[in-house]
Amino acid sequence: MPGGRDIVITGSVALDNIRTPYGEARDVLGGSATYSSFAASIFSTVRIISVVGSDFPECHLKKFEKKNIDISGLKISPGRTFRWTGLYEADMNEAKTLSVCPENLKDGSMEIPVHYRNASFLFLANTDPDVQTEILGKIRVAGPVLLDTMNLWIRKKPESLRKLLGKVSILLINETEARLFTGKINLVSAAKEILSMGPETVVIKKGEDGAILVTREDIFTVPAYPMEEVKDPTGAGDSFAGGFTGYLASRRRKDASSLRKAAVTATAVASFAVEEFSTGRLETIGREDIEERISKIKKMMRF
């Protein structure tokens, strides 16, 4: 059972339609809060804040419950749940968005239960930065606030995102987004530019090329776990972020050593996420499975 401090996670809970060279899955569980909460719950107690429609399947709610994730902050409103349809072709690093059906909810506001309002950690998984800012203002956080975002919000709401960066401890972002947001081609330069905006730590996710962690005093790189078969890359970045947050919460600190170990742990967690469609693999793994892959990553890094 997880023994870390409690984490509140906000972001999207969605229904995905996915096609890859390995098959197709329809109306499967997806969303940034979903993947990150499933990953984080392996290490710590997790509560989520999100909104779904009245069409959201009961069977998917039970998946959260089986992971012991508190869903009392998951609001069910009239209308349709957010849906994303994506296609992966030979290049599994990038999805083609075929369609997006945004939330069509009469009341899209997120409600925060009383027992959520004091948290040890807060992870603002990818969603509208104005919504992220609103949630942050309603929760008293004892420890770090972590943030993830995407190219949509970088293009659409750059100023909202910049203001939010001044209020968070750790930003997780992929390499394309880091370059887009800063205008820097070099990732170390991009990370340092983001550090100047407020965060203490920047983690740049590079997919099959691993990740780079940058603070004002430290730079650390971790390779990706080598995969022979990737069935569905959807949610890999969110799973990385959830694993990173969950591990830090389990350690109860964020010193340089813990941050490095969190990056390696997150890499191992993300490697499981891509092995099955949707959350299939994240539903079954435990700490022992992750530790086994961490040990292999450590061997890869020795010379």
N, C-alpha and C positions, 0 to 999 in steps of 0.2 A: 504493500500500500504506500502511496505517496506520503512523504514525511516533511515536505517543505512548507514554506509559508504560503498564505492564500494569494491567488492571482485573480484579478478581475480582467476579463478580456471583452472588448467591444469590436464589432466588425460585422461583416455580412454572413448570414446563413442562407444558403441558396439551393436551388435545384439545377443541376448541370446536365447537359447533353453533350457527350464527348465522343469523338471518333479519332482513332489512331490507327497505325498500321497493324495493331494487335487486336482490333475489334471496336465495338461500339457499345456505349452505355447511355441509357436515357433516364431522365428524372432521378439521377443519383444525387446523394448528399454532397454539397459543396459549400464554398464561401470561405472568406478569410478567417472569420471567427471559428468556423467549424474545424478546419485543419489545424489552426494554431491551438485551439483548446484541446483537441484530441492528443496532440503532441505534448503540450504542457502538463496534461493530467497524468502522464506517466511519472512525473516527478513531484507534483504539488497539487494542492487543492485548487480547483478552478471554478469560477463563476462567470457566466457570459451575459452580455447585454446585446440584444439584437431584436429584429422584427421579422416575422414571417407572415404569410397570408393564411387565410382559412383553408387553402388547398394544400397546406403542408402536411405530408403523410405522417400518421401516428408512428409508423415503424421507424422513421428517422428520429423522432423524439426519443424513442426507446434506446437508440444507439448512444445518445448523450447520457442517458441514465445509466446504461451499462458501464460507461466510463467514469461514473460517479461525478459527472459534471453538473453543477447546479444550474438549472435552466429556469429558475424562477424569474430571471430578468429577460427571458425570451418572450417577447410579446407577440400574441397571435391577433392580427387585425383583419378586418374585412378586406377583400381584394386578393390579388395574386402575389405569390412569393417571387422574389427576384430569380430570374432564370438566365443562364448563360449557355450558349451553344458554341462549341469550339472544335476546330479540326487541327490535328497534328499530322504532318506528312513526313517525308524522309528526315527533315531537320526537326528533331524532337525538342529542340531548345526553345522553339517559339511557336505559339498557337495562333491560328487564324480565327479571329472572332467572326462567326457566321451570323449570329444574332444575339441581341441583348434585350431582354424584357424587363425593364426596371420595375421597381416596386410600384404597384398601383393601389396604394393603401389610403383609405380615407383619413386615418390617423397614423402618420408615420413616426411620431415622436417616440423616443425610447424612454421607458420608465425604469427607474433605478430603485430596486427594493432597499428597504432600510438597512438590512444586514450586508449590503454591498458597499455602503457609503464610507466605510473605513477599510482600506485594503493595504496589504504589505507591498504588493506589486500591482502596477496597472500596465496592461499592454493594449495600446490603441492599434489594433490590426487594421489593415487597409480599408478605408472608407472615406467619406467626405471629411476634409479637415475641419470644417465648421462643426460637424457633428462630434468629431473627436475632441475639439476644444470645449464644446458644451458638456460632454461627459466628464472631461478632466476637471472642469469647474465644480462638479457636483460630488466628487469623491476625494476624501482625504487620504493621501497615499503616504505611507511611512517610508517606503523604499523607492527604488527607481521607477520612473515612467519610461516605457519603451514605445516606439512609434514605427509603423510601417506605412508606406504609401505606394502610389503607382503613377505611371505617366499621365493618366487622365487628369489627376488632381494637380500634377506639376504644371500641366498646360492650362487647366481651367481655373485653378485657384492658387496660383503661386504665392500671393501675398498672405493668404490665410495659412498656407503651409509654413512660410517663413516665420510668421508670428508664433505658430505652434512650436516650432523648433526651439525657440527660446525658453520653452517650458518643460522640455523633456531631457532625459539623461542619455538615452541611447536611441539612435536611428538605425533601422535596418532597411536597406534599399538595394535594388539590383543594379548591375553595372550600367545598363542602358539608361535607367532612371537617374543614376548619379551623374552621368555625363549630360543628360538633358537638363537637369536641375541647375547644375553649376556652370555649364558651358566648357568644362575642362575635359580634355581627352584622356589624360593620365589619371588613373583611379586614385593614386595616392594624393595627387593635387586636388582632385575632386573631394576626397574625404576631408582633407585639411580645410578646404573652403567651407564645407558643411560644419566642421568643428567651430569655425569662427562665428557661426550663426547661433551657437548655444549648447548643443549636445556635448557631453563629455566623451562619448564613444560613437564611432560610426562603423557599422558592419556592412560591407558591400558583398552581396551574393552574386556569384559568377556561374551558377548552374553547374555544368559538368566540369568546370575549371576550379571549383571550390569556392573559397571566400577569403576576404581580407578584412582584418579588424584593425582599426586605427584609433589611437587616442593621442593626446598631446605629448605623451611620453613613450609610446610604444607602437610598433607595427608588427602584426602577426598574420601569417598566411596559413591556410589549411587546405590540403587538396580534397577534391571530392572523392567519395568512396567509389571505387571502380565497379560499374554495373555492366553485366553482360546483356541484360535485357531490361528495357524501360517500357512498361506497358502504358502508363499514363502519367505525364509530368505535372498535371494539374495539381496545384496545392503544395508543390515541393517547397517553394519559397516560404509559404505560410507555415508549413510544418517545421522548416528550419527555424523560423522566428519563434514558434511555440516551444520547440525543444530548447532553444537558447534561453528563453524567459523561464521555462520550467526548471532548467538546471540551475540558473542563478538563484531562483527562489529556494531551491533545495539546499544550496550552499549558504544561504542567508547573508551573502556579501557579494561585492563586485570589485574586488581587487584585481590586479593584472593577471594573476594566476587563474582566478575563477573565470575571468572573461575569456582567456585562452581555452580553458577546458570547456566552457560553454559553447564556443565556436566549433570545437571538435565534436562535442556531443550533438550539436544541432546538425552537423554534417551527417552523422550516423543516422539520426532520426529521419532526415530528409531522404536518405537512400532507401528507407523502407517505404516511404509514401509513394514512390514511383513504381513499385512492384505490382500493384493492383489498381484497378479503376476506383475512383472516389476514395473513401476512407477505409477501404477493405483491409489493407495491411495494417494501418494504424490501430484498427480495432483489436488486433490480436497480439501485438508485440508487448514485451515487458522490459524491465531494466536489464535483465540478463542478455537479451538479444542485442540491445544497444551496446552494452559493455563489450560484447564479443567483437562488434564492428569497430568500436573505439580502439581496441587493442590492435586490430589490423591497420587502422589509420596511423597509429603511433609507429608501427613497424615501417610503414611507407615513408615516414618522416625522418627515420634514422639514417645516418650515413657515416 
